[in-house]
Amino acid sequence: MTIKSNNSFPWDIPETKPNRQLSEAMERLYDNYLTPRPEDNPLFTSFKYTKIEGFDYNNHDGTVSRRDPSKIINVDGVYYMWYTKRDTITPPRGAEQCTDKIPSTDWDLAEIWYATSDDGFSWQEQSVAITRPPKPGLGWRSVSTPDILVWKGKYYLYYQAFMEASGLKGDHCPVTLSSADSPDGPWTPCNEVVVQNGERGSWDQYSIHDPYPIVYKGKIYLYYKAAFGDRPDYLVGNGLAIASNPMGPFVKHPLNPILNSGHETTYFPFKDGIAAFAIRNGNESNTIQYSDDGVNFSIASVSSMMPVASGPYLPDAFTDSGFSEGLEWGLCHFSDKKDPSTKHSFLGRFDCNLMLNGGNKDMKETDVIHDPEVFFAQSLTSEQYEQRQQLARTQAKQKGNNDD
């Protein structure tokens, strides 16, 4: 059938939806995304990564690990960030072999340290911020995954407080906090659980992980993750708890989970709403999402190679300004899992363009070229290789017999 040219979709893609019948795919292009072209979409970005200076990892033998960086704040011209640090006599050995000195996981037997920088690329490790209290204090086994809140001139670190080795019963732990009058401490623990686990049978009954506070609409919006279901058939979702005071009470939103996909929590003020990274797990992984109320999120863009456990630099995370331009950089972690005997994580920097004002256009690439070794690193296991090889031979033989 010949289609008349005046009914055809325009060659130069319109910025607004054409007044014509559209396929479902083209309807989505205009209805589901901020702009039809990803290059013009302020919530689309490609990510660039840079190794940072200032940290020693004991020749990457697995005994020293740094992971889960917090949001980055700037105080008097100095950048601050907090993170999980494990410095143990061995790398993780699993729940069956762990002891009071041998960690079960990468975040077991850890403490919370902090570092400073004047440029975001070179960092100076300062000291421990949150130490593990003596047993049976809250977090005696491990304190990890910190994030920062600045509220009415005071500083608050929210973090996970493990009371047993991770892996013994899953990854069960509560959330607590410590406070200080200065980002350099000293930090005073509250010694209380500040975000309660869900009731028995609920999706977050066992854990509230990755507490991530921002100030929105005059209140503390604390996002968190929980894994519902047992490994390997599990799913990670994100929830929201809201309070008017850093110590709570935190009231969980009745629509939880508010994200159906993702892993670690990364949220940032954007325009007059909240944007979020959904990475790694779920049907909507590798997306950046947006909500105009901080609760109901929709996919704004699809990206790739998104930062793991990212801690962005957000100048307006706590100002509640009512309108935010977005984010351009932060830190994340990388995990070396190739050799189980030296498993550990290390920090790096990511840069992006998630800015309303346009920012750096060369970070809007949709066709990101990877070294072929990136793909071949995702290789079949030897067992999978043998299974597929045998299957192919069997199928070829059956095809030959059928042809005869």
Buried (B, 14 or more C-beta within 10 A) or exposed (E): EEEEEEEEEEEEEEEEEEEEEBEEEBEEBBEEBBBBEBEBBBBBBBBBEEEBEEBEBEEBEBBBBBBBBBBBBBEEEEBBBBBBBBBBEBBBBBBEEBEEEBBBBBBBBBBBBBBBBEEBEEBEBBEBBBBBBEEEEBBBBBBBBBBBBBBEEEBBBBBBBBBBBBBBEBBBBBBBBBBBEEBBBEBEBBEEBBBBBBEEEEBBEBBBBBBBBBBBEEBBBBBBBBBBEEEEEEBBBBBBBBBEEBEBEBEBBEEBBBBBBBBBBBBBBBBEBBBBBBBBBBEBBBBBBBBEEBBEBEBBBBBEBBBBBBBBBBBBBBEBEEEBBBBBBBBBBBBBEEEEEBBBBBBBBBBBBBBEEEBEEEBBBEEEEEEEEEEEEEEEEEEEEEEEEEEEEEEEEEEEEEEE
